[in-house]
């Protein structure tokens, strides 16, 4: 009797067994992992999609892209964009989650509306903000005229403002999403913990540091991973907004890889740049996994 | 104390209103332009009209077929992603295999990896497999791209469903597939819908993947929009605004319909 119960119990842990992961595993292996590895191999060859004959060229592609000054500019821009956009997104996200923490009538509607900017695709957001930054029909021109100006020019064409303007579009799309994702975690912090911090007389920032952040650490790290990877790999929005210009003031590694491989048909260099970018994201990912593990320990 | 509370309530309202203006002003600005109106000082100028919205095919004749093609690709890819992710997430939620703990954050890292790194060679793979430019080729690739995130999200939901539920069904002699579809799915439906909606939006907005995998036509909307924008820089704002409003409408509609499910979205590595 005990025996007959034990067998279905152990089987019941996974009704379909490991067969259940086969479709998902196959799709990911064939369409993601295999192409990524082929791409990695390609970076050590001179192969192109059109050419039949190819040779191993060792590190020549990497030497070529590292000698190219645009690559440094592109990675510098991505880093700057990340350093500007991500802290702003996290602070807005946390602040909004704090404001929406306690229930009030209409809170669920407000929470869904936070998703609105993210629902606009990066391409559509690019087209939209191209016009919103326009001196005649845009918001910046309207505000400039309201303050007595003549509309001004588009900040996207100004080398000093271009990257900041791109960062603002990024913040517009991602900060409300961060708030949306952080809200359940922040709401779940028990009121008692917050009251205790308040009784101790701690000002707002200390309450966050002592009572809230430690409780949502894993969630916050996960949102950070999403935001950092998003801004490091920014591509479609910039393609429409500035095309990387003026000059290379808003060039990013993903856009540079795409330009090299697809537009100038330099396939080996394009894949090499895209793998350098992937390595940067994997390094961020490794840091994330490590920090999560520290969290669990 | 009550005075302090009153003030904190005041600042809370100010903050929430400011956030909503920040989120929605660009979209409302676009909607107003699509309806033929233009802010001038503190008033709206122009005449309300639906002509920009209804006349969208005059400047983009293929708009309707592009819209339909994007919708078909996104729906098929979402169905495939969820269909493959659900059983996988269930196994990962129930197994005690070592390595699952390490696999889950790795899936998330895979989900945020730059598409360009595998998208370029993927177009070669699809050429070699005869899938390049086909509906199936785009659907399979899109489904695979969203799979890591979908599995990660769904597992978070399935961990919350008590084990005893499916264990009891197995004891009653139900087959694996029956347990999954008749016992677990109804309980996990909210999570499946929330995940499906996020995946649909991501699919609907894909740009780089279709650019690399389809030879136009037929084009998907983001690709058509970018091509049009790149080659017609003198595009009028009301026409562009109308195209934008129609192009974002399906994502808004889906989220609006599924808002109850999205309200319970769990985005936490600890489930």
Interface residues (C-beta under 8 A of the other chain):
Chain A: X5 X8 X9 X11 X12 X13 X14 X15 X16 X17 X18 X20 X21 X23 X24 X25 X27 X28 X30 X31 X32 X33 X34 X35 X36 X38 X39 X42 X49 X92 X95 X96 X99 X100 X108 X109 X110 X111 X112 X113 X114 X115 X116 X117 X118 X119 X120 X121 X122 X123 X124 X126 X127 X128 X129 X130 X131 X132 X134 X137 X139 X142 X145 X146 X172 X176 X179 X180 X181 X184 X185 X218 X219 X221 X222 X223 X225 X226 X229 X230 X232 X233 X235 X236 X239 X240 X254 X257 X258 X261 X262 X267 X270 X271 X274 X275 X277 X278 X281 X282 X285 X286 X288 X289 X292
Chain B: X12 X15 X16 X19 X20 X22 X23 X24 X25 X26 X27 X29 X30 X33 X38 X39 X41 X42 X80 X83 X84 X85 X87 X88 X90 X91 X92 X94 X95 X96 X102 X105 X106 X108 X109 X110 X112 X113 X114 X115 X116 X117 X118 X119 X120 X121 X122 X123 X124 X125 X127 X140 X141 X143 X144 X145 X147 X148 X151 X163 X166 X167 X169 X170 X171 X174 X175 X176 X177 X179 X180 X201 X204 X205 X207 X208 X211 X212 X222 X225 X226 X229 X230 X237 X240 X241 X244 X247 X248 X251 X252 X255 X256 X259 X260 X262 X263 X264 X265 X266 X267 X268 X269 X270
